Amino acid sequence: MPYAQPSGRAFFMYLQPSENAKSFGVIQGTAYRKEFMKLKATGQLRHHFFGDYSAGICLAFETADAALALPKVTVKGVEWCQSENKRVLVTCVDSQHLEVLKVRLAEMGANPSAIDSMDHSIDFGDPFNIEVDVEDPRQLALV
């Protein structure tokens, strides 16, 4: 029987089928606690109106752990580059990829209408904030 202490932390159950349970559907479970950390970032979009429309998006994280957020912010067709100081992610997208990326950023707390808003500037969208839940890399040393 899997065991997990109640605390404020998230835990996942990794279930593995038992060898002799194929026809009965019995599952052996093992509990493994995953530690998560929240990465906070401020982002801003810059519109590029020369030639075909494109937009540059910058996400500036509070710590140098921006690479940990890459799997969470990446969507199909969008490639991010990391700055030398490891705090910033930057991408350039067309209008189709922008719509998909806005949905992903909204899932992390950004206001989707503010991302590409032209209410205050024709060149820049409004700043937005996101929080990304990532697995704490320090726990890998415990395995």
N, C-alpha and C positions, 0 to 999 in steps of 0.2 A: 504494500500500500504506500503510495507516495506521501511524503510528509513535507509540510511547509509551515513555518511559524507565521502567524498573522503579524504583519508590521506594515508600515506605509509603503513598502517597496513592492514592485511588480515581480511576479515569478511566472515562469512558463513550465508546462509539463511536456517533457519529451516522451512520447509513447512509442514503445517498440513492441511489435507483435511477438508473442511467445511462440517458440518452436512447435509445441504440441497443441497449439490453439488455433491452427489454421481453419479447421472446419467448425469450431465452436465460437469463434470471434472473441476469445478471451484476450485481454491485452495486459501486459505487464507494464507498469509505469514507473518512471524514475523522475524525481523532482530535481530541478536545477534552477537555482535562483539567478536571474540576470539583473545586473545593476545597470540602471540607465542614468544618463545625465542629460540635462537640457542645454542645448546650445542656442544662444540668443543672437540674432543678427538684425541689422538695419539695412534695408535695401532701397535702391532707387533706380528708376529706369530713365534712359536717355533716348529720345526719339531721333532717328536719322532719316531725314526726308529727301536726301539726295539719291537719285536713281531709284531703284526699288526700295520700298519701305523696309526698314529694319530697326531694331531697338537693342541697345546695350543695357544689360542689367548687372548691377553690382550688389553683392551681399557682403557686408562687413561684419564679421563676427567679433564678439567680445574677447575671445581667446584665440590662440593659435591652433585650434582644433577644427578648422574649416573642412579639412579633408574627410573628417568623420561624417560630415553632413552630406557629402557628395551622393551616396546612394539614395538618400531621401529626397534631394532636390532635383535629381536627374530624371528627365522624361525622354521618351524616344525622340531622337533627332536633335537633341540639345546637348551640346558639349560645354562643360565648364572648364575654365582655366583657374589655377590657384596662383595667388601672388607669391612673391619671394618671402614675404614675412609670414606666410601661412595663415593669415587672418581673413583674406578676401578671396571670394569667388566671383568670376566675371564670365558673362556669356553674351553672345550676339545672336538674335533670333529674328526670323521673318514674322509676318502677321499671323500665320497659321500656328507656328510653334509658340508664339506669344500667348495665344488663347489657351493652349494646353498647359503652358507653364503657369499662367494665372490661376488656373484651377488647382494645380499642385501647391502653389504658394498660399492660396486661400485655405487649403487644408491645414496649413501650419500657422494660421492666424492672421495672415495679411488680408487687408480689405481689397478685394479684386478690382473694384472700381477706382481705387486710389492708385493702383500700380501704374496704369497708363493714362491717368487723368491729365487733362490739359487745362484744368481750372485755374491754376496759379502760374503756369509757365507753358509756352509752346514747345520748349526743348526738353523739359524734365517732367516726369510723373511725380506725384507726391511721395515723400518717403513712407516706407512701410516697415513693420516689424514682424519677424517670424520667430518661432521657437521650434527647434528640431530635437526630438527625442532620439538619442543614439546610445548604443551599448557602450558602457564605460570600458575603455581599453585596458585599464589597470586590472580588471578582473581576469584578463587572459593570462596574466602571470600566475594566477592561482590554480589554473587547470593543470 
